[in-house]
């Protein structure tokens, strides 16, 4: 799937968050997984939209607590976002 807008990207993340919750994942595990996914995306995926390039740049300079804060903020954004 090619992501062409930030809203589309948030939609995809929101759907994944919904599936994780439906599968019974705890909030703690979701947060931990979000940081691990951020590390994976940082290392393996070329950002396709300006917002993702900004997130990658922030991830590059963030320490572990800051990465957790970025991931937690994205989780909150997704939880608030309506599909």
C-alpha positions, 0 to 999 in steps of 0.5 A: 500500500502506498501512503500518500497523505498523513491522514491515510497513514494515521488511518492505517495506524488506527486500524492496527491499534484497533486490531491490537486492542481487539486481540487483547493486547494490553496498553503496556504491550501496545506502547512497547510494540509501538517503540519497536515498530518505530525502530524497525521503520526507522531502520528499514523504511524510506519515508514516503511523505513529508510528515514521516520524514519529520518523524524519522528525523526526530527518531534519529536524534531521540533517546529512548525516553523520547522515542517512547514519548513519540510512540505514545503520542502517536498512539494517542493520535490514532486513538482519537482519529476517526476512520 
